[in-house]
């Protein structure tokens, strides 16, 4: 699907093919919604961050607690950043 904005201030939509050009992934590893942390997992990340646990060890612990966990390291780093920012508060 391609959209074009013409000079006459009109949109033109061109559908090239109605089929996907790639196979569907069997796992949702790294998918934003599938890898989302639950409230309980976010609390665990905060507690482990406060105890200076490395992010890779936090990820291993979370995957050990729930086998269908699709979280990746980037999401752990983001959760740690949000936790540290909430502790720090406003610095202005």
C-alpha positions in Angstrom: 0.0 0.0 0.0 1.3 3.4 -0.9 -0.2 6.8 -0.3 0.7 9.9 -2.3 -0.3 13.5 -1.6 -0.9 15.2 -4.9 -0.4 18.8 -5.8 -4.1 19.3 -6.0 -4.2 18.6 -2.2 -5.8 15.2 -2.7 -4.6 11.9 -1.4 -4.1 9.0 -3.7 -3.9 5.4 -2.4 -2.3 2.7 -4.5 -2.6 -1.0 -3.4 0.2 -3.0 -4.9 -0.6 -6.5 -3.6 -3.2 -7.8 -1.1 -0.8 -10.5 0.2 2.0 -10.3 2.7 5.5 -10.4 1.3 6.9 -12.2 4.3 6.0 -15.2 6.4 4.4 -14.7 9.8 6.7 -15.1 12.8 6.0 -18.2 14.8 7.0 -16.4 18.1 6.3 -12.9 19.2 9.8 -12.4 20.7 10.3 -8.6 21.1 6.8 -7.7 20.1 5.7 -4.6 22.1 2.4 -6.0 23.4 3.5 -9.6 23.9 6.6 -8.5 25.8 4.8 -6.1 28.0 5.6 -6.4 31.7 2.8 -7.1 34.2 2.4 -4.9 37.2 3.9 -7.6 39.4 6.9 -8.0 37.1 7.4 -4.2 37.1 7.5 -4.2 40.9 10.1 -7.1 40.7 12.2 -5.1 38.2 12.0 -2.1 40.6 13.0 -4.2 43.6 15.9 -5.8 41.8 17.1 -2.5 40.4 17.2 -1.1 43.9 19.3 -4.1 44.9 21.7 -3.3 42.0 21.0 -6.6 40.1 22.3 -6.5 36.5 19.6 -6.2 33.7 20.5 -9.6 32.2 20.0 -11.3 35.5 16.6 -9.5 36.0 15.6 -10.8 32.5 16.7 -14.4 33.4 14.7 -14.3 36.6 11.6 -13.0 34.9 11.8 -15.7 32.2 12.3 -18.3 34.9 9.2 -17.2 36.8 6.9 -17.3 33.7 7.8 -19.6 30.8 5.7 -17.7 28.2 7.5 -14.4 28.9 8.4 -12.6 25.7 10.2 -9.7 27.3 13.6 -8.6 25.8 16.5 -6.7 27.4 15.4 -3.4 25.9 12.1 -3.5 27.9 14.0 -4.3 31.1 16.3 -1.3 30.5 13.2 0.9 29.8 11.5 -0.3 33.0 14.7 0.3 35.0 14.9 3.9 33.6 11.2 4.6 34.5 11.8 3.2 38.0 15.0 5.4 38.5 13.2 8.4 37.2 10.3 7.9 39.6 12.7 7.6 42.5 14.7 10.7 41.4 11.7 12.9 40.9 11.7 16.3 39.3 15.2 17.9 39.2 13.9 21.3 37.9 
